[in-house]
């Protein structure tokens, strides 16, 4: 995994998390806002502590201000004397009315309900304090039930405005509920509740011909718009971070999957080739151990040499997978890793198959003499030849194999053709792990690989054709996936 990827992943992990199971909240429907699920018990306490701050702040600001401004002792006798009476004798037979000349809707509601008697004026004060207390109290459940909390807070603010619109106390609890509702996916609840409360308040004020100053209506509308915009901004920011985390997780999963494929491909190429040779030599040794012990001893020596080379190659592969940028492993004392196979090792590779009784003809184009293809290209070509010859040795009844390696202006071309025979009526060639590995190596370098049967009239057998461009893609440098 590239080094810069680690820093990106760490930065994404530091992105703020709201801990909400979004499930169906992305649509912002009624159901999603009724109950939001928490992200897990370890974070519940921390989130609860964060919520207590707006609860306490709104309580300490709203409730004392409303209690102070509506306290009966702050009102003069003349003020209450001008209030409409609720008993018929003093109101001219009317069962309570609203005095439009007072110009205050709060005076109309409070006067109609409680009159000018000091004892009943205390009831008006208690109602106002209770309405101011509802919003902060409802905020306690805002994390689990953001939608209903917005509805309750909006209704309480609307009722308080209808009771005493002259107070002008900022509805802090409603603002917090709106932001939390939008952030936690209860957008329908927020907009429906706020719009309903706003329209109902304006309609009732107009119905009873009571005075709500236009400037105050405009200020309240602007304040609601600002709060909603803030909630949408926070929500969009969290969604962006959530998308970044999701993208980071997907990229990390893809990188891990590619690394697993790379490890499997390398180990398959090394072990399949070596074990196939060991298997063939062991069979030869068992067959000749009685009649020709000298050749059996040669087979055993070949097994020893092959197994030793296989162990060294496995160590090299594992070392490369664990290597640091300077080419050394963390626990080897800084010793450089053994070089990976390249085109210079093809003659030795072919010789190892020749010793097992497979006649291999190798032809390299003159253009490759003195050429130095990229290390990733050399490794891919080497592994393709190794896998193709291993498949011939294991599966084909071939007497000879011809390996041709050429180069032109478009790229490097490799052809491996055997003269093996297949059983009559054999089905199509199915891609196994080895064929897939060869094809992946070529495609990761921008090339291609094709495996097909050769017609009987042209010698029969199977042909492997690979092409790798002269200029491989940027992700094909040594140590990347093709390695």
Order of alpha helices (4+ residues) and beta strands (2+ residues): alpha-alpha-alpha-alpha-alpha-alpha-alpha-alpha-alpha-alpha-alpha-alpha-alpha-beta-alpha-beta-beta-alpha-beta-beta
